[in-house]
Amino acid sequence: MQFKEIVGQQAVKQRLLNTVKENRVSHAQLFLGPEGSGSLALAVAYAQYLSCEDKQPHDSCGVCASCRKYEKLVHPDLHFSYPFFASDKNDTALSFIEQWREALLTHPYLSLDLWRGYLEAENKQANINIAECHQIIKKLSLKPFESVYKILILWLPEYLDKEGNTLLKIIEEPQPNTVFLLVAQNQDQILNTILSRTQLVKIPTLGYTDVRDYLVNEKGIPGRTAEEAAYLSSGNLTEALTMLTQETNSFHQDFLDWLRKCYSNKGLEMMKFVEKIAKAGRESQKNFIRYGINYIRECCLILSGAGELVHLPAAEKDTAQKMSAVMTIEMTEAITNVLEKAHYAVERNANPKILFLDVSLQIIKILHFKIIPQGNQYIT
């Protein structure tokens, strides 16, 4: 992967190029950026540039033996570690390397949701286990085979539990010419002992223009559709591409049905919905809630008199306008807050049936009884 293939992020690319030109390559770097910002793709492009046999001023050459191996992710001095869904305590990332290569080559802006689709994950919790930590130490105790550098790209170190402390010594005192590139989304979830041993490379969210232009110029998406996806994705290119390749009408209809049941306080029908959503996978539940947050945000824009800024398909915009007729800005803010907390709870493996029942009851209070929560109190 070359820098030219990555959307936007010109300032970050230049910073990475400068570290090589000025011989300031840190042995442990943390690429910190939100989902869809291109942090993983940047790490791979940077690794390719470090190993390139004929470096160009602004990119790797793309044609040398090293670059050709990197294009297939088969370079012997390039190693990956990532969360996986272990069926045995001795499983390591190497057990899933073929699926990983296929996933990353197909989706350079890979998300955990997409990665899950390449594995028989069911409802298992992803993690990086102790066996994988030992495997990392074993691999990196050897000298580089072909390249000047031996490089490990560790995707989502947030999924390292206390076992991650096993890696501290090799991160702090690696073999010569060994480079750790950690690619993370949430700094607060990384072990502090690991965080303190890395050099931070902040990767910002992509701009609206970057996402829109990529969809139009590289993917051939019609302008209006690209604008809608770029706006609703909030700079998350992964989400923008998902919107264009998956049918989102099911989320739209399910979310509206849920709100209607809550508005009408139809207890039995609402319970049927809770049963249905509780049986969905964790990632589907998260995507459903994310869609709801975006949709309520659009309703808030309509209520604020900024309907011209709404970037929804015509049918969805029409229902948003009708929905806005029975809501206030305070209601949209309260519902958004409830949904954001629910999304966090799903990520933390909350019991889905209890969670969605609780969320439904809170939305009933807001929509049906018009009770707006303020702190620990409720007002009408």
Sequence and secondary structure as in RCSB ss.txt:
>XXXX:A:sequence
MQFKEIVGQQAVKQRLLNTVKENRVSHAQLFLGPEGSGSLALAVAYAQYLSCEDKQPHDSCGVCASCRKYEKLVH
PDLHFSYPFFASDKNDTALSFIEQWREALLTHPYLSLDLWRGYLEAENKQANINIAECHQIIKKLSLKPFESVYK
ILILWLPEYLDKEGNTLLKIIEEPQPNTVFLLVAQNQDQILNTILSRTQLVKIPTLGYTDVRDYLVNEKGIPGRT
AEEAAYLSSGNLTEALTMLTQETNSFHQDFLDWLRKCYSNKGLEMMKFVEKIAKAGRESQKNFIRYGINYIRECC
LILSGAGELVHLPAAEKDTAQKMSAVMTIEMTEAITNVLEKAHYAVERNANPKILFLDVSLQIIKILHFKIIPQG
NQYIT
>XXXX:A:secstr
  GGGS S HHHHHHHHHHHHTT   SEEEEE  TTS HHHHHHHHHHHHH SS  SSS  S SHHHHHHHTT  
TTEEEE  B  SSTT  GGGGHHHHHHHHHH TT  HHHHHHTTT TT   BB HHHHHHHHHHHTS  SSSS E
EEEEE GGGB GGGGGGHHHHHS  TTEEEEEEES GGGS HHHHTTSEEEE     HHHHHHHHHHTT   HHH
HHHHHHHHTT HHHHHHHHHS  HHHHHHHHHHHHHHHHT HHHHHHHHHHHHHS HHHHHHHHHHHHHHHHHHH
HHHTT GGG    HHHHHHHHHHHTT  HHHHHHHHHHHHHHHHHHHTT  HHHHHHHHHHHHHHHHTS  EEET
TEEE 
